[in-house]
Amino acid sequence: DTAVMDGQSLHLDDAGFDVSASIVGVIFFPDIVKGISELRRVLRPGGRCAVVCWGDPLKFEMFGFLRRAIEQAMPDFAMPDETPVWARMSGEAALRDYMQRGGFADPVIESFTCSHRIASIADYWTRFIGASPPMQSMLGSIGEDAMRDMGEAFIELVRKDTGTDSPVFSAEACIAIGHRDC
């Protein structure tokens, strides 16, 4: 069965699951610690929880291209000073801290780099804009013409720098495994 619910207040019994997980999900919660605490609460004693977040945002190639496209297409656009929502919990140290604050005393953390070949950079841009809430928010604030210009700059930069319409993007991610003690 599946259900939609608030991840910071799960309508599930205490200690009802052997495994809980958040794959790049709790990073968007207003209260990350509450979300991780809920993942722990629903675990049986001895249960395990996996939480995945992004690693160093500066190592996320696609976002480097995105930043450059914004600078090229909209030189007067003021990039926000605050950390993006998805990067509040990024990297091993932050993930360990949030897991511990959420009740997992000694989480095991591993970082890894993953690569993904993009079949078509233009198709990727279209899907990215449609599936990314932060990009949808930006679209609402800058308008369709500016977003189109940014997309064209993004595609042009990727093609120029990679020499292909089918680039490979890499990103660093971190995974934590926490155990619920008895």
C-alpha positions, 0 to 999 in steps of 0.5 A: 500500500502507498499513502501520501502524508507529511514526512514530518508527522507520519501517520504510522504506528511506532516501531512498525517497520524494519527499514525506512528511507529517504532518497533525496527527500528530507532535504526539502523538508522545512524541519529536516531533523523532524523528518529523520526523527520520524524515519527513526520512530517508525523503525522496530528495534534493530531496524535500519534507516537509509538517508541520501543527500547530495555531496558538495554542491560545487561538485555537481556539474549540472549546477555549474552549467546552470549557474553559468547559464543564469549569469550569461542569460540574465547578467542583472539577475541577483543570485540568492545569498542563502543556501538553496533548500536542497543544499542545507543538508549536503556532505558527510558532516552535515548528514552525520549531524542531522542523523545524530540530531534525528536520533541515530547515535552512530550512523555510517556515512559513505560518499560516492560519485555517480555519472549519468549520460544525458541522451539529449541536453535539450530534452534534459533541460525541458524535463529538468524545468518541469520536474524541479520545484526550485526551477518552477519557482524561478520561472514564476519570478523571471518569466518564460522569455528569461527562462527560455534564454537561460535554457538556450544558454545552458544548452549552448554551454554544455554543448561547447564545453563537452563537445556533445549533445549527449554529455555525461554529468556527475554528482557526488552523493552521500548515504547514511545508514542508521540503526535503531537500538533496542 
